[in-house]
Amino acid sequence: MDRQHFVRMMAVLPAAAALMDLRTFARLTDDLGPTPRMPVLFLGHGSPMNAIEENRFVAGFRQMGRELPRPTAILCVSAHWETRGMQVTAMERPRTIHDFGGFPPELYAVQYPAPGDPQLAEDAHRLLAPTPVGMDQSWGLDHGAWSVIKHLYPQADVPVVQLSLDRGMNAEQHYALARQLAPLRDKGVLIIGSGNMVHNLGLVAWDHLDDPYGYDWALEARARMKELILSGDHLALQRYADQGRAFQLAIPTPEHYLPLLYALALQGKGEAVSLFNDEPLAGSLAMTSVKIDRA
């Protein structure tokens, strides 16, 4: 469809244009040229309680939501959805999953009724070929997604799709796969990785749950990760197992770290990286979050 044809069509179909939702409009106008490239985020999501508490991290998420251009949809890679083989949520109405235990009833009462986007799921499926990607109809939105996205878009009016982490892939394979998603950024899709780059729940300092406190090894790992992120040394970050004892303690299992690599893999030439919510927490966690955007 050329631009002149599109304008004529809109002139004779004002009612249809008024009813057209944002996703349909964006796709009809694809041939008119790409949208401005969307930023990419890695969000240190921390405790599920961040969904209902008022604290400095929640304030940081909300501020980021105010700064971002409005996306047509969100594709989220969460630490809390690991599968054998890759899956993408493809339902119209994803459920809110309360995938945690031992928290107050108020947290379980939270619903985040954002719509899904089956077309975005199909787009991700196509872009990730030849890697097989299952079209999931049962998962929904886990707390790695909704507990932070709800602060970016509290009206739950932006469609959200989740992409799972394939347990059978190593970090370099995840990074390479993430790069294939780059065209979505030019279609108005906000890609979010959600985890924590330092995440060792077995060593949490329970007497410092709300404090910007880190063990020496956690501070060392966080400082080195930040250095590598800001310098663009993504290869060293992919080969995190070779980075010494501090990294081994910071990443005892990879699921909270891998979403960071999904975000970094999408950094384009000349794009800037900035950090926010950049604090250690409870000894063995880091809430450091990352934004990638045009310089």
C-alpha positions as CSV (number, residue, x, y, z in Angstrom):
1,M,0.0,0.0,0.0
2,D,1.5,3.4,-1.0
3,R,1.0,6.5,1.1
4,Q,-1.4,8.2,-1.4
5,H,-3.6,5.1,-1.4
6,F,-3.6,4.9,2.3
7,V,-4.7,8.5,2.8
8,R,-7.5,8.1,0.3
9,M,-8.7,5.0,2.1
10,M,-8.7,6.8,5.4
11,A,-10.7,9.7,3.9
12,V,-13.5,7.5,2.8
13,L,-13.5,5.2,5.9
14,P,-13.5,7.6,8.8
15,A,-15.6,5.4,11.0
16,A,-13.4,2.4,10.4
17,A,-10.3,4.5,11.1
18,A,-11.8,5.6,14.4
19,L,-12.5,2.1,15.5
20,M,-9.2,0.7,14.4
21,D,-7.0,-0.3,17.3
22,L,-3.4,0.7,17.7
23,R,-2.0,-2.7,16.6
24,T,-4.0,-2.9,13.4
25,F,-3.1,0.7,12.5
26,A,0.6,0.1,13.1
27,R,0.5,-3.0,10.8
28,L,-1.5,-1.3,8.1
29,T,1.0,1.5,8.0
30,D,4.1,-0.8,7.8
31,D,4.6,0.0,4.2
32,L,4.6,3.8,4.9
33,G,8.0,3.3,6.7
34,P,9.3,2.1,10.0
35,T,8.3,3.6,13.3
36,P,11.0,5.3,15.4
37,R,13.1,2.6,16.9
38,M,11.9,1.6,20.4
39,P,14.3,1.4,23.3
40,V,15.2,-1.9,25.0
41,L,15.0,-2.5,28.7
42,F,16.5,-4.9,31.2
43,L,14.6,-4.6,34.5
44,G,15.9,-5.9,37.8
45,H,12.5,-7.0,39.1
46,G,13.5,-8.1,42.7
47,S,10.8,-9.3,45.1
48,P,7.2,-9.8,43.9
49,M,6.3,-7.3,46.6
50,N,7.5,-4.6,44.3
51,A,4.1,-5.0,42.6
52,I,2.3,-3.5,45.5
53,E,4.8,-1.6,47.6
54,E,5.9,2.0,47.3
55,N,9.7,2.2,47.2
56,R,12.6,3.7,45.3
57,F,12.7,0.9,42.7
58,V,9.0,1.2,41.9
59,A,9.5,5.0,41.6
60,G,12.3,4.2,39.1
61,F,10.1,1.9,37.0
62,R,7.3,4.6,36.9
63,Q,9.7,7.2,35.9
64,M,11.0,5.0,33.1
65,G,7.4,4.5,32.0
66,R,6.9,8.2,31.7
67,E,10.1,8.6,29.6
68,L,9.4,5.8,27.1
69,P,7.6,6.4,23.8
70,R,4.4,4.5,23.8
71,P,4.8,1.0,22.3
72,T,2.4,-0.9,20.1
73,A,3.1,-4.0,22.2
74,I,5.7,-5.5,24.6
75,L,7.7,-8.7,24.2
76,C,9.0,-9.8,27.6
77,V,11.7,-12.4,28.4
78,S,11.2,-13.3,32.1
79,A,13.5,-15.3,34.4
80,H,10.4,-17.1,35.6
81,W,9.4,-18.9,32.4
82,E,11.9,-21.7,31.6
83,T,10.9,-24.4,29.1
84,R,12.4,-27.3,27.1
85,G,12.4,-25.7,23.7
86,M,11.2,-22.1,23.1
87,Q,7.6,-21.0,23.6
88,V,5.8,-17.7,23.0
89,T,2.5,-16.8,24.5
90,A,-0.1,-16.6,21.7
91,M,-3.4,-16.2,23.4
92,E,-5.7,-13.1,23.2
93,R,-6.1,-12.8,27.0
94,P,-3.1,-14.0,29.1
95,R,-3.9,-14.8,32.7
96,T,-2.0,-13.2,35.6
97,I,0.1,-15.9,37.2
98,H,0.9,-15.7,40.9
99,D,4.0,-17.9,40.7
100,F,5.3,-17.5,44.3
101,G,4.4,-18.5,47.8
102,G,4.3,-17.1,51.3
103,F,3.3,-13.6,50.5
104,P,0.3,-11.5,51.8
105,P,-3.1,-12.0,50.3
106,E,-3.0,-8.5,48.8
107,L,-0.3,-9.6,46.4
108,Y,-2.3,-12.7,45.2
109,A,-5.3,-10.4,44.6
110,V,-3.4,-8.3,42.0
111,Q,-4.6,-8.8,38.4
112,Y,-2.8,-7.3,35.4
113,P,-5.3,-7.8,32.5
114,A,-3.2,-6.7,29.6
115,P,-4.3,-8.2,26.3
116,G,-2.1,-10.6,24.4
117,D,-1.0,-10.2,20.8
118,P,-1.2,-13.3,18.7
119,Q,0.2,-11.5,15.7
120,L,3.3,-10.4,17.6
121,A,3.7,-14.1,18.7
122,E,3.6,-15.1,15.0
123,D,6.1,-12.3,14.2
124,A,8.5,-13.6,16.9
125,H,8.0,-17.2,15.7
126,R,8.9,-16.1,12.1
127,L,11.9,-14.0,13.2
128,L,13.4,-16.8,15.3
129,A,13.4,-19.4,12.5
130,P,14.9,-21.9,12.1
131,T,14.7,-22.3,15.8
132,P,11.4,-24.0,16.6
133,V,9.1,-21.9,18.8
134,G,5.9,-23.3,20.2
135,M,2.7,-21.1,20.2
136,D,1.7,-21.4,23.9
137,Q,-1.9,-21.1,24.9
138,S,-1.6,-21.9,28.7
139,W,1.1,-19.8,30.4
140,G,0.1,-16.1,30.6
141,L,2.0,-13.4,32.4
142,D,4.3,-14.4,35.3
143,H,5.4,-12.1,38.0
144,G,8.7,-11.4,36.2
145,A,6.6,-9.6,33.7
146,W,3.5,-8.2,35.3
147,S,5.0,-7.0,38.6
148,V,7.2,-4.5,36.8
149,I,5.2,-3.8,33.6
150,K,2.3,-2.7,35.8
151,H,4.4,0.3,36.9
152,L,5.3,1.2,33.3
153,Y,1.8,0.9,32.0
154,P,-0.6,0.9,35.0
155,Q,-3.7,0.9,32.8
156,A,-2.8,-2.6,31.4
157,D,-3.6,-1.2,27.9
158,V,-0.4,-2.3,26.1
159,P,-0.5,-5.9,24.7
160,V,2.1,-8.2,26.3
161,V,3.6,-11.3,24.9
162,Q,6.2,-13.5,26.8
163,L,9.0,-15.5,25.2
164,S,10.4,-18.3,27.3
165,L,14.0,-19.2,28.1
166,D,15.0,-22.6,26.6
167,R,16.9,-24.5,29.3
168,G,18.8,-26.4,26.6
169,M,20.6,-23.3,25.3
170,N,23.8,-21.8,26.6
171,A,24.3,-18.1,27.1
172,E,25.9,-17.5,23.7
173,Q,23.0,-19.3,22.0
174,H,20.5,-17.1,23.8
175,Y,22.4,-14.0,22.8
176,A,22.5,-15.0,19.2
177,L,18.8,-15.8,19.1
178,A,17.9,-12.5,20.8
179,R,19.6,-10.6,17.9
180,Q,17.1,-12.0,15.5
181,L,14.3,-10.1,17.3
182,A,15.8,-6.7,16.4
183,P,13.3,-5.9,13.6
184,L,10.5,-5.7,16.2
185,R,12.1,-2.6,17.6
186,D,11.3,-0.8,14.3
187,K,7.6,-1.9,14.5
188,G,7.0,-0.2,17.8
189,V,7.6,-3.2,20.1
190,L,9.2,-2.6,23.4
191,I,11.5,-5.6,24.3
192,I,12.0,-6.2,28.0
193,G,14.3,-8.6,29.8
194,S,13.3,-9.1,33.4
195,G,15.5,-10.7,36.0
196,N,18.4,-9.7,38.3
197,M,22.0,-9.7,37.2
198,V,23.2,-10.5,40.7
199,H,20.7,-13.1,42.1
200,N,21.6,-15.6,44.8
201,L,18.6,-16.2,47.0
202,G,20.5,-18.8,49.0
203,L,22.8,-16.2,50.5
204,V,20.3,-13.3,51.1
205,A,21.1,-11.2,54.1
206,W,17.6,-11.3,55.7
207,D,18.5,-8.5,58.1
208,H,19.2,-6.2,55.1
209,L,16.1,-6.8,53.0
210,D,15.5,-3.1,52.3
211,D,19.1,-1.9,52.5
212,P,21.4,-1.0,49.7
213,Y,23.8,-3.6,51.1
214,G,26.0,-6.1,49.2
215,Y,28.5,-8.7,50.2
216,D,32.0,-8.0,48.8
217,W,31.6,-10.7,46.1
218,A,28.2,-9.2,45.0
219,L,29.6,-5.7,44.8
220,E,32.6,-7.0,42.8
221,A,30.4,-8.9,40.4
222,R,28.0,-6.0,40.0
223,A,30.8,-3.5,39.4
224,R,32.4,-5.8,36.8
225,M,29.1,-6.4,35.0
226,K,28.4,-2.7,34.8
227,E,31.9,-2.1,33.4
228,L,31.3,-4.7,30.7
229,I,27.8,-3.4,29.9
230,L,28.9,0.2,29.6
231,S,32.0,-0.7,27.5
232,G,30.0,-3.0,25.2
233,D,32.0,-6.2,26.0
234,H,29.1,-8.5,25.4
235,L,31.3,-11.5,24.7
236,A,32.7,-11.5,28.3
237,L,29.2,-11.2,29.6
238,Q,28.1,-14.2,27.6
239,R,31.1,-16.1,29.0
240,Y,30.2,-15.3,32.5
241,A,31.4,-18.7,33.8
242,D,34.9,-17.6,33.0
243,Q,34.8,-14.4,35.0
244,G,35.8,-15.8,38.4
245,R,34.4,-16.6,41.8
246,A,32.4,-13.4,42.3
247,F,30.4,-14.2,39.1
248,Q,29.9,-17.8,40.1
249,L,28.3,-16.6,43.4
250,A,26.3,-13.9,41.6
251,I,24.9,-16.3,39.0
252,P,24.4,-19.7,40.7
253,T,21.8,-20.5,38.1
254,P,21.4,-18.5,34.9
255,E,17.7,-17.8,34.6
256,H,17.8,-14.3,36.2
257,Y,20.9,-13.4,34.3
258,L,20.0,-14.5,30.8
259,P,17.3,-11.8,30.3
260,L,20.1,-9.2,30.6
261,L,21.8,-10.8,27.5
262,Y,18.5,-10.7,25.6
263,A,18.5,-6.9,26.1
264,L,22.2,-6.3,25.4
265,A,22.0,-8.4,22.2
266,L,19.7,-5.8,20.8
267,Q,22.0,-2.9,21.2
268,G,22.5,-1.3,17.8
269,K,25.6,0.5,16.5
270,G,26.0,3.9,18.2
271,E,23.2,3.3,20.7
272,A,23.7,4.5,24.3
273,V,23.3,2.4,27.5
274,S,22.2,4.0,30.7
275,L,21.5,2.5,34.2
276,F,18.8,3.1,36.7
277,N,17.7,1.5,40.0
278,D,21.4,0.8,40.3
279,E,21.7,-0.6,43.8
280,P,22.7,-3.7,45.6
281,L,20.1,-5.2,47.9
282,A,19.9,-7.7,50.7
283,G,23.6,-8.7,50.4
284,S,23.2,-11.0,47.4
285,L,21.0,-9.2,44.9
286,A,21.3,-6.3,42.5
287,M,18.4,-4.2,41.3
288,T,20.5,-2.6,38.5
289,S,18.4,-2.0,35.4
290,V,19.4,-1.1,31.9
291,K,18.0,1.1,29.1
292,I,19.3,0.9,25.5
293,D,18.3,3.8,23.3
294,R,19.5,6.1,20.5
295,A,22.4,8.3,21.6
